[in-house]
Amino acid sequence: MGVYRIVFEGPAAMALRIATELADAEGVELISSDSPSIVGGDTVKLGVAVEGALGAVTDAVAGIRDGMPAGASIGIADD
């Protein structure tokens, strides 16, 4: 088990859904969330911290990424 920072950048309307999907993912627990920051136009950046096994976290991120619109991104931060 580890703690990982996930960063989403994309449409503001998706930010809550992203956090909810991470919280609901099997083997992943959402432990904190930053407030979304405006990047430009309708685009926000959202950082959340999750706890879980690396495989469960990467599976959750990959599952979310598959349904995202062009131009949006999500990933595990290196920091």
Secondary structure in CASP SS format (residue, H / E / C, confidence):
PFRMAT SS
TARGET T0000
AUTHOR 0000-0000-0000
METHOD secondary structure of the structure
MODEL  1
M C 1.00
G E 1.00
V E 1.00
Y E 1.00
R E 1.00
I E 1.00
V E 1.00
F E 1.00
E E 1.00
G E 1.00
P E 1.00
A H 1.00
A H 1.00
M H 1.00
A H 1.00
L H 1.00
R H 1.00
I H 1.00
A H 1.00
T H 1.00
E H 1.00
L H 1.00
A H 1.00
D H 1.00
A C 1.00
E C 1.00
G C 1.00
V E 1.00
E E 1.00
L E 1.00
I E 1.00
S E 1.00
S E 1.00
D C 1.00
S C 1.00
P C 1.00
S E 1.00
I E 1.00
V E 1.00
G E 1.00
G C 1.00
D C 1.00
T E 1.00
V E 1.00
K E 1.00
L E 1.00
G E 1.00
V E 1.00
A E 1.00
V E 1.00
E E 1.00
G E 1.00
A C 1.00
L H 1.00
G H 1.00
A H 1.00
V H 1.00
T H 1.00
D H 1.00
A H 1.00
V H 1.00
A H 1.00
G H 1.00
I H 1.00
R H 1.00
D H 1.00
G C 1.00
M C 1.00
P C 1.00
A C 1.00
G C 1.00
A C 1.00
S E 1.00
I E 1.00
G E 1.00
I E 1.00
A C 1.00
D C 1.00
D C 1.00
END
